[in-house]
Amino acid sequence: MKISKQLTKIFLLVLFCSTTTLVVVSCSSDDVISTTDDDATDGTDDETEEETTETFDDTDFVATDWTSDTHSKDAEPDFDEIFEDNVVKRLDIVITEDRWQSMLDDMTTLYGVFGGTTGPGQGGPPTQGEDTFADEDPIFVPAEVFYKDKEWYRVGVRFKGNSSLQSSWQAGILKLSFKLDFDEFEDDYPQIDNQRFYGFKKLSLKNNFDDNSMLREKVATDVFRNAGLAASHTAFYTVYVDHGDGPQYFGVYTLVEEIDDTVLDEQFSDDNGNLYKPDGDAASFASGTYNEEEYVKKNNEDEADFSDVESLLGILNSATRMTDAAAWRSDLEGVLDTDVFLKYLAVNTVIQNWDTYGRMTHNYYLYNDPATSKLTWIPWDNNESLQVGKREGSAALDFSNITAADWPLIGYLYQDDVYKAQYDTYVQEVVDGAFNTATMQSLYSSYASLVAPYAAAEEPGFSFLNSSADFDAAINELNAHVSQRASAVNTYLNN
């Protein structure tokens, strides 16, 4: 019996039929499907949970491939195995026909007819210039995952995303992002208690939406990490899905490490601090926007303590900033790791990444690091980076196109002479180091050679490319972009 995770959607879906997949695993599809509301607001993974009871009838199996190193919670995360930079690996996902159909039916409920233009709940197309997203997340179903001839059992699999998910679905492209949770259904299947994938509980498979190069998610995260910031590990994978008719190539994906899984465990000395994934007006930290519901907690939910983010908002917008700048900085540095934020800001602005703070009220985490008792900025969801961007475009290096009061973490810090000087120093360091032109163009060449044959093999209905020429053009754009950014930095720092 399963106590399953949800936020706003609690329902019971029972399928009274059985099916056998075309692999060695035979699974009945008499089951109830699980759902969690963890992408509904921002296109990434939030996990605020409620509970309902569900039953499964395919619990009689032996986990014959289980080993301590590959499946057990006791194993340390094997980054070298799962996040290799110089190879494109393969993952196979096997889902029974009925469970797959339940996923598609659920998507139709959320986003309308596949290949159509109806909005969430089939309520019509989004208004021009507005985002209209479903209030609920796609359902989890149990599936088998295969990697290097080993099987992981009854893995929780669901579609994930927000604008990318809606746009792909409505365009009739089944290359959708997935979320994998390896012990999502452990209460239904005791055999998979604390199942891990080489030490990882949760992973995201990003579909590289709106990125013909298929490199942006990985490259941007590489740059953040190479600059010394906490960020996810990433790697290129091909994904095949068998939902009853044999393996279907779904295309090139970027595997992304989850922040609330191993990033905290491995990149901080203590993972017990509050982790937030702000979304909505409160994520701007503008005066008057405080809203605990929009400071989405990813852990410590039972402890209704939002004093850290509340303090940050209050200090940031305090009048002391104008009357005693030194005191304001001292107060701010008591709650926010300003050094980390300014370094992040320099990287993010140099590489250009519009779909995050400064333009959009989402796509970042704040972690209250117990080692410092300060909120630490962690970037997330970078597929829109390394380009000027949509809407108003990316922030200028001097933030002249940003309204300070709307985005005070940028505007107010940049208006302070001490913080501006620190930011400028980091901007120079970025173009000299992590985003150096020659280094990046070499990396683009290496990654492009790696990915190109798999990109060319993508099939209609499972690709955002019209031809391999689209891929080549996108790589050329990346090479030109890094040169342009070096020139822009030089102009900014010397004027």
C-alpha positions as CSV (number, residue, x, y, z in Angstrom):
1,M,0.0,0.0,0.0
2,K,1.3,3.4,-1.0
3,I,1.1,6.7,0.8
4,S,1.6,8.9,-2.3
5,K,2.8,12.5,-2.8
6,Q,0.6,15.3,-4.0
7,L,-0.1,19.0,-3.5
8,T,-3.3,20.2,-5.1
9,K,-4.4,17.1,-7.1
10,I,-5.6,14.0,-5.2
11,F,-7.3,11.4,-7.2
12,L,-7.5,7.7,-7.6
13,L,-7.0,6.1,-11.1
14,V,-7.5,2.3,-11.2
15,L,-6.8,0.5,-14.4
16,F,-8.4,-3.0,-14.5
17,C,-6.2,-4.7,-17.1
18,S,-2.8,-6.2,-17.4
19,T,0.0,-5.9,-19.9
20,T,3.4,-7.4,-20.5
21,T,6.2,-5.3,-21.9
22,L,8.5,-6.5,-24.6
23,V,11.4,-7.0,-22.2
24,V,12.3,-9.4,-19.5
25,V,10.1,-7.5,-17.0
26,S,6.4,-8.3,-16.8
27,C,4.2,-5.8,-15.0
28,S,0.5,-5.7,-14.4
29,S,-1.0,-2.4,-15.0
30,D,-3.7,-2.8,-12.3
31,D,-2.5,0.2,-10.4
32,V,-3.2,3.6,-9.0
33,I,-1.1,6.5,-10.3
34,S,0.8,9.0,-8.1
35,T,1.1,12.7,-8.6
36,T,3.2,15.5,-7.0
37,D,2.7,19.2,-7.5
38,D,6.3,20.2,-8.0
39,D,6.6,21.9,-11.3
40,A,3.3,23.6,-11.6
41,T,4.4,27.1,-10.9
42,D,7.8,27.5,-12.6
43,G,8.8,24.8,-14.9
44,T,11.1,23.1,-12.4
45,D,10.8,20.7,-9.6
46,D,9.1,21.7,-6.3
47,E,7.9,19.0,-3.9
48,T,5.3,20.2,-1.5
49,E,3.4,17.1,-0.6
50,E,0.0,15.8,0.6
51,E,-1.0,12.2,0.8
52,T,-3.5,9.7,-0.5
53,T,-3.7,5.9,-0.5
54,E,-3.1,3.9,-3.6
55,T,-2.9,0.2,-4.5
56,F,-0.7,-1.8,-6.9
57,D,-1.1,-5.4,-8.1
58,D,2.4,-6.0,-9.6
59,T,4.3,-6.3,-6.4
60,D,5.5,-9.9,-6.9
61,F,8.9,-9.6,-8.4
62,V,12.6,-10.1,-7.5
63,A,15.1,-7.3,-7.9
64,T,17.7,-9.5,-9.4
65,D,19.9,-6.7,-10.6
66,W,20.1,-5.0,-7.2
67,T,23.7,-4.5,-5.9
68,S,24.9,-2.3,-3.1
69,D,27.0,-0.1,-5.4
70,T,24.3,0.5,-8.0
71,H,20.9,0.4,-6.2
72,S,21.5,0.9,-2.4
73,K,21.1,4.1,-0.4
74,D,24.4,3.1,1.3
75,A,26.3,3.8,-1.9
76,E,28.0,7.2,-2.3
77,P,26.8,9.2,-5.4
78,D,29.0,8.1,-8.3
79,F,29.4,11.3,-10.2
80,D,32.1,9.9,-12.4
81,E,29.7,7.2,-13.6
82,I,26.6,9.2,-14.1
83,F,27.9,12.7,-15.0
84,E,30.7,12.0,-17.5
85,D,31.5,15.0,-19.7
86,N,33.1,13.3,-22.6
87,V,30.5,10.7,-23.6
88,V,26.8,10.5,-24.5
89,K,25.2,7.7,-22.5
90,R,21.9,5.9,-22.9
91,L,18.9,5.4,-20.6
92,D,15.9,3.2,-21.4
93,I,12.6,3.7,-19.8
94,V,10.0,0.9,-20.0
95,I,6.4,1.8,-19.2
96,T,3.4,-0.5,-19.6
97,E,1.0,0.5,-22.3
98,D,-1.8,1.4,-19.9
99,R,0.4,3.4,-17.6
100,W,1.7,5.3,-20.6
101,Q,-1.8,6.0,-21.8
102,S,-2.7,7.3,-18.3
103,M,0.2,9.8,-18.5
104,L,-1.0,11.0,-21.9
105,D,-4.6,11.3,-20.7
106,D,-3.4,13.3,-17.7
107,M,-1.4,15.6,-20.0
108,T,-4.6,16.1,-22.1
109,T,-6.4,17.1,-19.0
110,L,-3.7,19.5,-18.0
111,Y,-2.7,21.0,-21.4
112,G,-5.3,20.1,-23.9
113,V,-5.2,17.9,-27.0
114,F,-1.7,16.8,-28.0
115,G,-0.6,18.9,-31.0
116,G,-3.4,21.4,-30.3
117,T,-3.4,25.0,-29.0
118,T,-5.8,24.6,-26.0
119,G,-4.5,25.8,-22.7
120,P,-4.4,24.1,-19.3
121,G,-7.6,22.3,-18.6
122,Q,-8.5,22.8,-22.3
123,G,-9.5,26.3,-21.5
124,G,-8.2,27.9,-24.7
125,P,-4.8,29.2,-25.9
126,P,-2.7,31.4,-23.6
127,T,-3.1,35.2,-24.0
128,Q,-0.3,36.7,-26.0
129,G,2.5,37.8,-23.7
130,E,1.2,35.9,-20.7
131,D,2.0,32.5,-19.3
132,T,-1.0,30.3,-18.7
133,F,0.1,27.0,-17.0
134,A,-1.6,24.1,-15.3
135,D,-2.1,24.3,-11.6
136,E,-1.1,20.7,-11.1
137,D,1.8,18.5,-12.1
138,P,1.7,15.5,-14.3
139,I,1.2,12.1,-12.6
140,F,4.0,9.8,-11.6
141,V,3.7,6.2,-12.7
142,P,5.9,3.2,-11.9
143,A,8.3,2.2,-14.7
144,E,11.5,0.3,-15.3
145,V,14.8,2.1,-16.0
146,F,17.6,0.3,-17.8
147,Y,21.2,1.4,-17.9
148,K,24.2,-0.6,-19.0
149,D,22.1,-3.9,-19.0
150,K,21.0,-3.3,-15.4
151,E,17.4,-2.7,-14.3
152,W,16.0,-0.3,-11.7
153,Y,12.6,-1.3,-10.6
154,R,9.2,0.5,-10.3
155,V,10.9,3.9,-10.6
156,G,8.6,6.9,-10.3
157,V,8.5,8.6,-13.8
158,R,6.6,11.6,-14.8
159,F,6.7,14.4,-17.4
160,K,8.1,17.6,-16.0
161,G,8.4,21.3,-16.8
162,N,6.1,24.2,-17.3
163,S,6.4,26.5,-20.4
164,S,8.7,23.9,-22.1
165,L,6.3,21.1,-21.3
166,Q,3.2,23.0,-22.4
167,S,4.9,24.3,-25.6
168,S,6.3,20.9,-26.6
169,W,3.0,19.1,-26.0
170,Q,0.9,21.6,-27.9
171,A,3.4,21.6,-30.8
172,G,2.9,17.8,-31.0
173,I,6.4,16.9,-30.0
174,L,6.8,14.0,-27.6
175,K,10.3,14.8,-26.7
176,L,9.1,15.9,-23.2
177,S,11.2,16.3,-20.1
178,F,11.1,13.6,-17.4
179,K,11.6,13.5,-13.7
180,L,12.9,10.2,-12.2
181,D,12.4,9.3,-8.5
182,F,13.9,6.0,-7.8
183,D,12.0,5.3,-4.5
184,E,8.8,7.2,-5.2
185,F,6.8,4.0,-5.0
186,E,8.9,2.2,-2.2
187,D,5.8,1.8,0.0
188,D,4.0,-0.2,-2.7
189,Y,7.1,-2.2,-3.5
190,P,9.2,-3.2,-0.5
191,Q,11.8,-4.6,-2.8
192,I,12.8,-1.1,-3.8
193,D,13.0,0.4,-0.3
194,N,15.5,3.3,-0.6
195,Q,16.4,2.5,-4.2
196,R,19.0,4.7,-5.6
197,F,20.7,5.1,-9.1
198,Y,24.4,4.9,-8.3
199,G,23.6,6.9,-5.1
200,F,21.1,9.3,-6.6
201,K,17.5,9.3,-5.5
202,K,16.1,11.9,-8.0
203,L,17.2,13.1,-11.4
204,S,15.8,15.3,-14.1
205,L,16.0,14.6,-17.8
206,K,15.7,18.0,-19.6
207,N,14.6,17.9,-23.2
208,N,16.7,20.9,-24.3
209,F,13.6,22.8,-25.3
210,D,14.2,25.9,-27.5
211,D,17.9,25.0,-27.8
212,N,18.9,23.7,-31.2
213,S,22.5,23.3,-30.0
214,M,21.3,21.0,-27.1
215,L,24.3,22.4,-25.1
216,R,23.0,25.4,-23.2
217,E,21.7,23.6,-20.1
218,K,25.0,21.7,-19.6
219,V,27.4,24.5,-20.7
220,A,25.8,27.2,-18.4
221,T,25.9,24.9,-15.4
222,D,29.5,24.0,-16.2
223,V,30.3,27.7,-16.2
224,F,28.6,28.3,-12.8
225,R,30.5,25.3,-11.3
226,N,33.8,26.3,-12.9
227,A,33.4,29.8,-11.3
228,G,33.2,28.2,-7.9
229,L,29.5,28.3,-7.3
230,A,27.2,25.5,-6.1
231,A,25.3,24.1,-9.0
232,S,24.1,20.8,-10.4
233,H,26.2,18.3,-12.3
234,T,24.9,17.6,-15.8
235,A,25.6,15.2,-18.6
236,F,24.3,14.3,-22.1
237,Y,22.1,11.2,-22.5
238,T,20.1,9.6,-25.2
239,V,16.7,8.5,-24.0
240,Y,14.6,5.6,-25.3
241,V,11.1,4.9,-24.1
242,D,9.3,1.6,-24.6
243,H,5.5,1.9,-23.9
244,G,4.5,-1.3,-25.5
245,D,5.8,-1.2,-29.1
246,G,9.5,-1.5,-28.5
247,P,12.2,1.2,-27.7
248,Q,11.4,4.6,-29.3
249,Y,14.3,7.1,-29.6
250,F,13.1,10.2,-27.8
251,G,16.3,12.1,-28.5
252,V,19.2,13.9,-26.8
253,Y,18.5,15.0,-23.2
254,T,20.5,16.7,-20.5
255,L,20.6,14.8,-17.2
256,V,20.5,17.2,-14.3
257,E,21.4,16.6,-10.7
258,E,18.6,17.7,-8.3
259,I,19.3,20.5,-5.8
260,D,17.3,19.0,-3.0
261,D,19.0,15.6,-3.4
262,T,22.8,15.4,-3.8
263,V,23.7,19.0,-4.4
264,L,23.1,19.9,-0.8
265,D,24.5,16.6,0.4
266,E,27.7,16.9,-1.6
267,Q,28.4,20.7,-1.9
268,F,27.6,21.9,1.6
269,S,28.9,20.6,4.9
270,D,25.4,20.4,6.3
271,D,22.1,19.7,4.4
272,N,19.7,20.5,7.2
273,G,19.2,24.2,6.6
274,N,16.0,25.7,5.0
275,L,15.9,25.2,1.2
276,Y,13.6,27.5,-0.7
277,K,12.6,27.6,-4.3
278,P,10.8,31.0,-4.5
279,D,8.2,31.5,-7.2
280,G,5.9,34.4,-7.7
281,D,6.0,38.0,-6.7
282,A,7.7,37.2,-3.4
283,A,10.7,35.8,-5.4
284,S,11.6,39.3,-6.4
285,F,12.1,40.4,-2.8
286,A,10.6,43.7,-3.7
287,S,9.1,45.7,-0.9
288,G,5.6,44.6,0.1
289,T,5.8,41.2,-1.7
290,Y,6.3,38.9,1.3
291,N,4.3,35.8,0.9
292,E,5.2,32.5,2.6
293,E,3.3,30.4,0.0
294,E,5.6,31.8,-2.7
295,Y,8.8,31.0,-0.7
296,V,8.3,27.4,-1.5
297,K,10.1,25.2,1.1
298,K,11.7,22.1,-0.2
299,N,12.5,20.8,3.2
300,N,11.7,21.5,6.9
301,E,8.1,22.1,5.8
302,D,6.7,21.1,9.3
303,E,8.8,23.9,10.8
304,A,6.9,27.0,9.7
305,D,10.0,29.2,10.1
306,F,10.4,31.7,7.3
307,S,12.3,34.2,9.4
308,D,15.4,34.0,7.2
309,V,13.7,35.1,4.0
310,E,11.5,37.5,5.9
311,S,14.6,39.1,7.4
312,L,16.3,39.3,4.0
313,L,13.4,41.1,2.5
314,G,13.2,43.5,5.4
315,I,16.9,44.4,5.5
316,L,17.2,44.6,1.7
317,N,14.5,47.2,1.5
318,S,15.4,49.0,4.7
319,A,15.8,52.8,4.7
320,T,19.2,52.3,6.4
321,R,20.5,51.6,2.9
322,M,20.2,55.4,2.2
323,T,21.3,56.7,5.6
324,D,24.1,54.4,6.7
325,A,25.3,52.2,3.9
326,A,28.0,50.4,6.0
327,A,25.3,49.4,8.6
328,W,23.0,48.2,5.8
329,R,25.8,46.1,4.3
330,S,26.6,44.6,7.7
331,D,22.9,43.7,8.3
332,L,22.6,42.3,4.8
333,E,25.7,40.2,5.1
334,G,24.3,38.7,8.3
335,V,21.5,37.0,6.4
336,L,22.7,36.7,2.8
337,D,26.0,35.4,1.4
338,T,26.6,38.5,-0.6
339,D,29.9,37.3,-2.0
340,V,28.2,34.2,-3.5
341,F,25.3,36.3,-4.9
342,L,27.6,38.9,-6.5
343,K,29.7,36.2,-8.1
344,Y,26.5,34.5,-9.3
345,L,25.3,37.8,-10.6
346,A,28.5,38.4,-12.5
347,V,28.4,35.0,-14.2
348,N,24.7,35.1,-15.0
349,T,24.9,38.6,-16.5
350,V,28.0,37.9,-18.5
351,I,26.7,34.7,-20.0
352,Q,23.2,36.2,-20.4
353,N,20.4,34.2,-18.8
354,W,17.1,36.0,-18.9
355,D,14.8,33.3,-17.5
356,T,15.6,33.9,-13.8
357,Y,15.9,36.7,-11.2
358,G,16.0,40.1,-12.8
359,R,13.4,39.2,-15.4
360,M,11.4,36.3,-14.1
361,T,10.4,35.4,-10.5
362,H,11.7,31.9,-10.6
363,N,14.5,29.5,-11.4
364,Y,16.8,29.8,-8.4
365,Y,17.1,28.3,-5.0
366,L,18.1,29.9,-1.7
367,Y,19.7,27.6,0.9
368,N,20.3,28.7,4.5
369,D,23.7,27.1,5.0
370,P,24.1,26.0,8.6
371,A,27.8,26.5,8.4
372,T,27.4,30.3,7.8
373,S,23.7,30.9,8.9
374,K,23.4,32.8,5.6
375,L,21.1,32.3,2.6
376,T,23.2,31.1,-0.3
377,W,22.1,31.5,-4.0
378,I,22.0,28.4,-6.2
379,P,21.2,28.7,-9.9
380,W,18.7,26.4,-11.6
381,D,17.2,25.7,-15.1
382,N,19.6,27.2,-17.6
383,N,18.3,26.1,-21.0
384,E,17.5,29.7,-21.9
385,S,21.0,31.0,-21.2
386,L,23.8,32.0,-23.5
387,Q,21.7,34.3,-25.7
388,V,20.1,37.7,-25.5
389,G,16.8,36.1,-24.5
390,K,13.1,36.7,-25.0
391,R,10.8,39.5,-23.8
392,E,12.8,42.3,-22.5
393,G,16.0,40.4,-23.0
394,S,18.8,39.7,-20.6
395,A,20.0,42.2,-18.1
396,A,22.6,44.7,-19.2
397,L,26.0,44.5,-17.6
398,D,25.3,47.8,-15.9
399,F,21.6,46.8,-15.2
400,S,20.4,50.0,-17.0
401,N,17.4,48.0,-18.2
402,I,16.5,46.8,-14.7
403,T,14.2,48.7,-12.3
404,A,16.1,48.6,-9.0
405,A,13.0,48.6,-6.8
406,D,11.5,45.7,-8.7
407,W,14.6,43.6,-8.4
408,P,16.3,45.0,-5.3
409,L,18.9,42.2,-4.9
410,I,20.3,43.4,-8.2
411,G,19.4,47.1,-8.2
412,Y,20.2,48.0,-4.6
413,L,23.5,46.0,-4.4
414,Y,24.6,47.5,-7.7
415,Q,23.9,51.0,-6.5
416,D,26.2,50.4,-3.5
417,D,29.8,51.4,-4.4
418,V,31.3,48.6,-2.4
419,Y,29.2,45.9,-3.9
420,K,29.5,47.4,-7.4
421,A,33.2,47.2,-7.2
422,Q,33.0,43.6,-6.1
423,Y,30.6,42.8,-8.9
424,D,33.0,44.4,-11.5
425,T,35.9,42.4,-10.2
426,Y,33.9,39.2,-10.6
427,V,32.8,40.2,-14.1
428,Q,36.5,40.5,-15.2
429,E,37.2,37.1,-13.5
430,V,34.4,35.5,-15.4
431,V,35.7,36.5,-18.9
432,D,39.3,35.7,-17.8
433,G,38.4,32.3,-16.4
434,A,35.1,30.3,-16.5
435,F,33.8,32.1,-19.6
436,N,37.1,32.7,-21.4
437,T,36.5,33.0,-25.1
438,A,39.1,30.4,-26.2
439,T,38.2,28.0,-23.5
440,M,34.5,28.2,-24.3
441,Q,35.0,27.8,-28.1
442,S,37.1,24.7,-27.5
443,L,34.4,23.4,-25.2
444,Y,31.7,24.1,-27.7
445,S,33.7,22.3,-30.4
446,S,34.2,19.3,-28.1
447,Y,30.5,19.0,-27.0
448,A,29.2,19.7,-30.5
449,S,31.3,16.8,-31.9
450,L,30.0,14.6,-29.1
451,V,26.3,15.4,-29.6
452,A,26.1,15.9,-33.3
453,P,25.5,12.3,-34.5
454,Y,22.8,11.8,-31.8
455,A,21.1,15.1,-32.7
456,A,21.1,14.1,-36.4
457,A,19.4,10.8,-35.5
458,E,16.4,12.5,-33.8
459,E,13.2,11.7,-35.5
460,P,10.2,13.9,-36.6
461,G,7.8,14.2,-33.7
462,F,10.6,13.7,-31.2
463,S,12.8,16.7,-32.1
464,F,12.9,20.5,-32.2
465,L,15.2,20.4,-35.1
466,N,14.1,20.7,-38.7
467,S,17.4,19.5,-40.0
468,S,21.0,19.1,-38.9
469,A,21.6,22.6,-40.3
470,D,19.7,23.9,-37.3
471,F,22.1,22.3,-35.0
472,D,25.2,23.6,-36.9
473,A,23.7,27.1,-36.9
474,A,23.1,27.0,-33.2
475,I,26.7,26.0,-32.5
476,N,27.9,28.9,-34.6
477,E,25.7,31.3,-32.6
478,L,27.2,30.1,-29.4
479,N,30.7,30.7,-30.7
480,A,29.8,34.2,-31.8
481,H,28.1,34.9,-28.6
482,V,31.1,34.2,-26.3
483,S,33.2,36.6,-28.4
484,Q,30.5,39.3,-28.3
485,R,30.3,39.0,-24.5
486,A,34.0,39.4,-24.1
487,S,33.8,42.6,-26.1
488,A,30.8,43.8,-24.1
489,V,32.6,43.2,-20.9
490,N,35.6,45.1,-22.1
491,T,33.4,48.1,-23.1
492,Y,31.6,48.0,-19.8
493,L,34.7,47.9,-17.6
494,N,36.6,50.5,-19.6
495,N,33.9,53.2,-20.0
